[in-house]
Amino acid sequence: MQQQNRDLQWYAKELGLTHLASQMADVMKIADHQGWSLEQTIQTLLEGEYERRLAGRQKARIKTAGFSQIKYLEQLDRNELPEGIKHLLPRLETLDFIHEHRNIVLYGNPGTGKTHVATALAIKACMEGMHVLFTSVPHLITQIKECKSAKTLHQLEGRFKKYDLVVCDEFGYVSCDKEAGELLFNHLSLRADTKSTIITTNLAFDRWGEIIKDKVLVTALVDRLTHNAFLVNMNGVSYRLKETKIFNEQNR
């Protein structure tokens, strides 16, 4: 039995199943003790290998997405969420909006959970095998400009329109000149009605003209992003403000 066990481990290692090989001795002992069939023993070994590889792929997709922070849906205090998202979140977390190629625009004052919700939905998408990109709008504009100058914009566009989900965070914190506004519009238009994008912004739509001065372009951008989209009012009391008040009260 020991010789057979060593032979199985050798074959597993040679086939690149190093983790399975390391687990084989323990699984074989349990199988012998529990009286498992050969099929059940093999299935247990393969399930362990599958789960390990699945976790590795999930971790890789999360890392590649470029999240600024790791936030999960389970970490949300749903009772503290603004009313606009509180009742809609159960529908959004099914991720059907991605399969339906619908956008989400989370708008409202700072500190109300917009980035947390967007990040958590995107991480769940990663966990379910989807390819995701997380970027801030200022960073995206800079990247587009750099690629345009380097004549690699076509390659960037090719990657951008293939993501199952893109999160564009922090629209409204930095003004765009005319060129930046046009580049952003053209870039986001690549995904219109074919893929899903989540936008977080501290500005209501009637204030987007403060960021992009071209009224025609603003109208076109709003129309393109909001078509068949979930528009979620995230106005509310800032989480950070609440935490600061609690901290100050505890330390008086």
C-alpha positions, 0 to 999 in steps of 0.5 A: 500500500505504501509503495502504491501511495508513493507511486500515485504521489509521483504521478500526481507531481509529474502531472503538475498536481502538487497540491493533490499529491500533498493531500493524497496520504491524508485522504487515503487514510480517511478513505481507508478508515471510512471505507470509501469506494475508489470513486469517492476517494478520487472524487474527494481528491479532485474536489480539493484540487478544483477548489484550490484552483478556483480560489486561485483564479478568484484571487487572481481576478481580484488582483488584476481588477485593480481595486483601491480597497477590498470590500465585500457585500457582507461588510455592508451595514444595510440598515445604515445604507441610503434608502435609494440603494437599501431596497435595490441591493438584493436585486443588484447582488444577483449580478443579473444587471451584468448579464443584461448589459445594464449600467449602474450610476450611484450618485450622492454626497461623499461617504454614503457607501457608493464606492463600497457598494460598487467594489463589493458588487465587482468583487462578487463578479470576480468570484463568479468568474467574470473579468472586471476593471476598477479605475477612478475616472481621473486615472482613466482619463490620464491613461487614455491620454497617455495611450493616445500619445503613445499610439496604443489607444486602440489596444486599450480600447480593445481591452476596455470593451471586453471586460464583463464589468467596469467600475469608474469611481469618483466622477466629479472630483476633478474637472475635465477639459474639452479633450478629456471629456471627449476621450472619456465619452468615446471610451465609455461609449465602447461599452454602451448596450454591450457591457456593464459599467458602474459609475460613482459620482458625488454630483447629480446629473444636472451638475455634470456640466460643472465637470465637463463644460461642453453642454452637448457632450454632457447631454450625450454622456448622460444619455449614453450612461443612463440608458436602461440603467439603474440610477441610485440616489445615495444621498445620506449621512456620511459614514465617516462623519458618523464614525467621527462623532462616535469616536469623539463621544467615546473619547470625551 
